[in-house]
Amino acid sequence: MFALLQTSPDETLSAYFVPFRAPIWQEMQAPADTLAFARELWRILLAELEPEVLVVNGADAFDQLATVLPRPAHVFERPAGWGNQRVAFAECGGTLAIRIPTLSRFKLFSRAEGRVAMEDVARRVDLFRRRSDEWRRP
């Protein structure tokens, strides 16, 4: 993923949306409080870091992060190359937020269709970084 996005792991923040886990979500103690804590933590982190690109692994984390990002513009989806799974793109202020299917479940890099979808993600990230409106085109 780093090579595809032409990004160094040393210049990347990689973290769970919820910084502490239970074996399954249903076993999480006080899930509403846990989500509220995580949203506030990410609100602070994102305000401090002002990321150019966010790649979010999974719909649940993406939906939660969406509550702390500026209202999105230019939202659209593309096929992910795995059944009905989709990749979503949203421009939130100066950040490009991208939702990809959970990589632990959907092996996008080991299937030709998934690699094509991930190469499309990389192309759009490159265009966004170069401030080209082409990243929005289907």
C-alpha positions in Angstrom: 0.0 0.0 0.0 2.8 2.4 0.9 4.6 1.8 -2.4 1.4 2.1 -4.4 0.6 5.5 -2.7 4.3 6.6 -3.0 4.3 7.2 0.8 6.9 6.3 3.4 5.7 4.3 6.4 7.9 6.7 8.4 5.7 9.6 7.3 2.4 7.8 8.0 0.1 7.6 11.0 -1.5 4.1 11.1 -3.9 3.5 14.0 -7.2 1.9 14.9 -10.1 4.2 15.2 -10.8 2.8 18.7 -7.4 2.6 20.4 -8.4 -0.3 22.6 -10.2 -3.4 21.6 -12.2 -6.3 22.7 -12.1 -9.7 20.9 -15.4 -8.8 19.3 -17.3 -5.4 19.3 -20.2 -6.9 21.2 -17.9 -7.6 24.2 -16.7 -4.0 24.4 -17.4 -2.4 27.8 -19.5 0.7 27.4 -19.5 0.9 23.5 -21.3 4.3 23.4 -18.7 5.8 25.7 -15.9 4.1 23.8 -17.1 5.6 20.5 -17.5 9.0 22.0 -13.9 8.8 23.4 -12.6 7.7 20.0 -14.4 10.4 18.1 -13.0 13.1 20.4 -9.5 11.7 20.2 -9.6 11.7 16.4 -11.1 15.2 16.4 -8.0 16.4 18.3 -5.6 14.4 16.2 -7.0 15.4 12.9 -7.1 19.1 13.9 -3.4 18.9 14.9 -2.1 16.8 12.0 -4.2 18.2 9.2 -3.7 15.1 7.0 -3.7 15.5 3.2 -5.0 12.0 2.7 -6.8 9.5 4.9 -7.1 5.9 3.9 -9.7 4.3 6.1 -9.9 0.5 6.3 -13.5 -0.5 6.6 -16.9 1.2 6.6 -17.5 1.4 10.3 -14.3 3.4 11.0 -15.0 5.6 7.9 -18.5 6.4 9.1 -17.2 7.3 12.6 -14.4 9.5 11.2 -16.9 11.2 8.9 -18.5 12.6 12.1 -15.3 14.5 13.0 -14.2 15.7 9.5 -15.5 18.8 7.8 -18.6 18.3 5.7 -17.6 16.3 2.6 -17.8 17.6 -0.9 -17.3 15.6 -4.1 -18.3 12.3 -2.7 -18.4 9.3 -5.0 -17.8 5.6 -5.1 -16.0 3.2 -7.4 -15.9 -0.7 -7.5 -13.3 -2.2 -5.3 -12.8 -5.3 -7.4 -14.4 -7.7 -5.0 -18.1 -8.5 -5.4 -20.2 -5.5 -4.4 -17.5 -3.9 -2.3 -16.9 -0.2 -3.1 -14.1 2.3 -2.5 -15.5 5.7 -1.5 -13.8 9.1 -2.0 -14.8 12.3 -0.1 -13.1 15.6 -0.1 -13.4 17.0 3.5 -11.9 20.4 3.7 -8.3 20.0 2.5 -8.3 16.2 3.2 -9.1 13.4 0.7 -10.8 10.7 2.8 -10.9 7.3 1.1 -12.8 4.3 2.4 -11.5 0.9 1.3 -12.9 -2.5 2.2 -11.4 -4.1 5.3 -8.1 -5.6 3.9 -8.0 -8.4 6.5 -11.2 -9.7 4.9 -11.0 -8.6 1.3 -7.6 -9.5 -0.3 -7.6 -6.7 -2.8 -3.9 -6.9 -3.5 -3.9 -10.6 -4.4 -6.6 -10.4 -7.1 -6.3 -8.7 -10.4 -9.6 -6.8 -10.1 -8.6 -5.6 -6.6 -5.2 -4.4 -7.8 -6.8 -2.4 -10.6 -9.1 -0.8 -8.0 -6.2 0.0 -5.7 -4.2 1.4 -8.6 -7.1 3.7 -9.3 -7.0 4.8 -5.7 -3.3 5.6 -6.0 -3.9 7.5 -9.3 -6.6 9.6 -7.6 -4.3 10.3 -4.6 -1.5 11.5 -6.9 -3.9 13.7 -8.8 -5.3 15.1 -5.5 -1.8 15.8 -4.2 -1.0 17.7 -7.4 -4.2 19.8 -6.9 -5.7 18.4 -10.2 -9.5 18.3 -10.3 -9.0 15.1 -12.5 -9.1 13.0 -9.3 -12.9 13.5 -9.2 -13.6 12.1 -12.7 -15.1 8.7 -13.1 
